[in-house]
Amino acid sequence: MRAVVQRVRNSIILVGSKKIASMDKGLLILLGVGKNDDQTDADYLTDKIINLRIFESDKADIDASVLDIQGASCMVVSQFTLFGDCRKGRRPSFSNAASPDRALELYEYFIESLSKYGVSVKTGKFRAMMNVEMINYGPVTILLDSKREF
C-alpha cells in the first residue's frame, strides 16, 4: 500500500457539484492499494500514519501526531494512480494496482482501522471522479509505502 499524507488546515471532497465530505485540521490521506497488498500492509500504514508526528506541539514545530491534536480528523481518498509506473513510455501502467474488488476491501479495512483509534475519519467515494480541495498546512507532505520501497 502507498499513501500520500498531507497535513491540512481543511479539506473538501466533491463528486460533481455535491460536497460529500469535509474536515478542518487533520490529515488528508491519498491511499493506493497494490495487487500484492493484504491486511498486514494496511495495519502497517495505519500505525505509521496515526502516530506520525507532523503536527506542532508546545515543545516543537513537528512533535505531535493526529491523536495529540484536539479536533483533528483524517480524510481518506482512494487513489489507484499511486501505483502508476511511468518508467517506460509516456503512459502510466497500472498493472501493479489491486483489482477494484480487492482495493475496496482493503480501503474499507484501512478506514475501519483508523477509526478504532477514536479519530474522526471522513472518506471519498470509491471509484468516483472526485475533486479534492485542501489547504496544505506547512506545507507538509509525507510519502509512505508498506513495502518500504521508498
RASULPE-V852299 format. One record per backbone hydrogen bond with DSSP energy under -0.5 kcal/mol. NH is the residue of the N-H (numbers start at 1). CO is the residue of the C=O. E is the energy in kcal/mol with one decimal. If there is no record, write none. Layout:
[[NH,CO,E] [NH,CO,E]]
//
This chain:
[[2,32,-2.5] [3,144,-2.4] [4,30,-2.2] [5,3,-0.6] [5,142,-3.1] [6,4,-0.5] [6,28,-2.6] [7,140,-1.9] [8,6,-0.6] [8,26,-2.7] [9,135,-2.9] [10,135,-0.6] [11,23,-2.3] [12,133,-2.8] [13,21,-2.7] [14,131,-2.8] [15,18,-2.5] [16,14,-0.5] [18,15,-1.9] [19,17,-0.5] [20,13,-2.6] [20,18,-0.5] [21,13,-1.2] [23,11,-2.2] [26,8,-1.9] [27,73,-2.4] [28,6,-2.7] [29,27,-0.6] [29,75,-3.7] [30,4,-2.6] [30,28,-0.6] [31,29,-0.6] [31,77,-2.9] [32,2,-3.1] [34,32,-0.5] [35,96,-2.4] [37,34,-1.7] [41,38,-0.8] [42,38,-1.5] [43,39,-2.7] [44,40,-2.2] [45,41,-2.3] [46,42,-2.7] [47,43,-2.4] [48,44,-2.4] [49,45,-3.0] [50,46,-2.7] [51,47,-1.3] [52,49,-1.0] [54,52,-1.5] [54,64,-0.9] [55,64,-2.7] [57,60,-2.8] [63,55,-2.7] [64,55,-2.3] [67,50,-0.8] [68,65,-1.2] [69,65,-0.7] [69,66,-0.5] [70,68,-0.7] [72,69,-2.0] [73,25,-1.7] [74,120,-2.6] [75,27,-2.8] [76,122,-2.6] [77,29,-2.9] [79,31,-3.4] [82,79,-1.8] [83,80,-2.2] [84,81,-1.9] [85,93,-2.7] [86,84,-0.7] [92,90,-0.5] [93,85,-2.0] [97,94,-1.8] [98,33,-2.8] [103,99,-3.0] [104,100,-2.5] [105,101,-1.9] [106,102,-2.2] [107,103,-2.6] [108,104,-2.6] [109,105,-1.8] [110,106,-2.5] [111,107,-2.2] [112,108,-2.4] [113,109,-2.5] [114,110,-2.4] [115,111,-2.3] [116,112,-1.3] [117,114,-1.7] [118,115,-2.1] [119,114,-0.7] [120,72,-0.6] [122,74,-3.0] [124,76,-2.0] [126,124,-0.6] [128,125,-2.0] [130,128,-0.7] [131,14,-2.6] [132,130,-0.5] [133,12,-3.0] [133,131,-0.6] [135,10,-2.0] [136,134,-0.6] [137,7,-2.7] [138,136,-0.7] [140,7,-0.5] [142,5,-2.9] [144,3,-2.7] [146,1,-3.0] [148,145,-1.9]]
//
